[in-house]
Amino acid sequence: MTVIEFENVSKSYEKDKPVIKNLDLKVKRGEFITILGTSGNGKTTLLKMVNCLEKKTSGSLKILDKEIEAWDKTGLRRKIGYVVQSIGLFPHLNTEENISYVLTLQNKSSEEKRKKAEELLELLNLPHDYLKKYPRELSGGEQQRVGIARALASSPEIMLMDEPFGALDEINRRKLQEQVKKLQKELGLTIMLVTHDIEEAFTLGSRIIIMHNGKIEQIGTKEEYYQSENTKFVNEFLSEKLKFVYIKDNDISLNELKNLR
Ligand SMILES: Nc1ncnc2c1ncn2[C@@H]1O[C@H](COP(=O)(O)OP(=O)(O)OP(=O)(O)O)[C@@H](O)[C@H]1O
């Protein structure tokens, strides 16, 4: 089933200066789409259009088979978790309150909120006594886990993640990447994740998008990037790094790789 469908979508912040141009994209349920591209190419704008933070200028955008304009904004946002680099936890709320914030808005009982917070904390590998800690008492990686738990609290079908691991050190980043990949499979989530980290995009993505000049320059699985001809821009963008990722994950020799190209 198609969960997100862009058809000929354009977006301009200023008249006649589109930052997204005639974009077509179908995202199926359970896909993990990662989005790469140089700075200012409309990656964040793409995500923001999906959760109504920005309005498209033209074209059609359907979420769960319904035109975006036909959705009630609050109803739609409950189906979509949003995680950004600057986590934005509420400093005056403890972990439990931060995670269950959206459930408070839905007038859920304290018992229900506690249960959900405990369940999500466990899912993200944080100890139970963290429920009472405040954001200032948590490391960057722990705060980011709580941010992800909070985004999962309304049991969303879609997760939008904008450089979610950008502020973390290498070790924490790899750990959280693995966890998110596991969660995505377990919960059957559909994820769109923006990153500047090529290795991250190719490790996590079931399909990888490379944006250029407000358009999808190329989209495909990791194998497709290797087995078909890439555009000149894509080859330059990926350069040596992609070879490293491919060899690491698939254990093929450099000679075999050269034969593929
Ligand atoms: N609210 C806004 N008002 C005006 N212009 C904007 C606004 N938000 C983004 N832009 C412009 O739109 C273009 C695309 O921005 P966007 O944030 O989507 O790019 P990005 O690919 O996510 O960039 P980065 O990789 O640097 O985060 C940029 O030129 C940016 O300056």
The ligand as a MOL file (V3000), in Angstrom:
LIG
                    3D

  0  0  0     0  0            999 V3000
M  V30 BEGIN CTAB
M  V30 COUNTS 31 33 0 0 0
M  V30 BEGIN ATOM
M  V30 1 N 10.8410 29.2560 5.7310 0
M  V30 2 C 11.5890 29.5300 4.6540 0
M  V30 3 N 11.4510 30.7260 4.0220 0
M  V30 4 C 12.1980 31.0080 2.9220 0
M  V30 5 N 13.0820 30.1630 2.3690 0
M  V30 6 C 13.2550 28.9770 2.9600 0
M  V30 7 C 12.5340 28.6010 4.1380 0
M  V30 8 N 12.9090 27.3390 4.5010 0
M  V30 9 C 13.8400 26.9680 3.5970 0
M  V30 10 N 14.0500 27.9310 2.6780 0
M  V30 11 C 14.9840 27.8530 1.5330 0
M  V30 12 O 14.6080 26.7330 0.7360 0
M  V30 13 C 15.7490 26.0240 0.2750 0
M  V30 14 C 15.6530 24.5730 0.7030 0
M  V30 15 O 15.7580 24.5030 2.1010 0
M  V30 16 P 15.7400 23.1210 2.9040 0
M  V30 17 O 15.8880 23.4340 4.3480 0
M  V30 18 O 14.5550 22.3500 2.4860 0
M  V30 19 O 17.0520 22.4190 2.3160 0
M  V30 20 P 17.8960 21.1670 2.8650 0
M  V30 21 O 18.2220 20.3530 1.6450 0
M  V30 22 O 17.1560 20.4780 3.9470 0
M  V30 23 O 19.1920 21.8800 3.4170 0
M  V30 24 P 20.2540 21.4230 4.5520 0
M  V30 25 O 20.8920 20.1780 4.0380 0
M  V30 26 O 21.2070 22.5720 4.6070 0
M  V30 27 O 19.4840 21.2200 5.8240 0
M  V30 28 C 16.9520 26.7650 0.8160 0
M  V30 29 O 17.4440 27.6030 -0.1900 0
M  V30 30 C 16.4180 27.5710 1.9700 0
M  V30 31 O 17.1170 28.7580 2.1520 0
M  V30 END ATOM
M  V30 BEGIN BOND
M  V30 1 1 1 2
M  V30 2 1 2 3
M  V30 3 2 2 7
M  V30 4 2 3 4
M  V30 5 1 4 5
M  V30 6 2 5 6
M  V30 7 1 6 7
M  V30 8 1 6 10
M  V30 9 1 7 8
M  V30 10 2 8 9
M  V30 11 1 9 10
M  V30 12 1 10 11
M  V30 13 1 11 12
M  V30 14 1 11 30
M  V30 15 1 12 13
M  V30 16 1 13 14
M  V30 17 1 13 28
M  V30 18 1 14 15
M  V30 19 1 15 16
M  V30 20 2 16 17
M  V30 21 1 16 18
M  V30 22 1 16 19
M  V30 23 1 19 20
M  V30 24 2 20 21
M  V30 25 1 20 22
M  V30 26 1 20 23
M  V30 27 1 23 24
M  V30 28 2 24 25
M  V30 29 1 24 26
M  V30 30 1 24 27
M  V30 31 1 28 29
M  V30 32 1 28 30
M  V30 33 1 30 31
M  V30 END BOND
M  V30 END CTAB
M  END
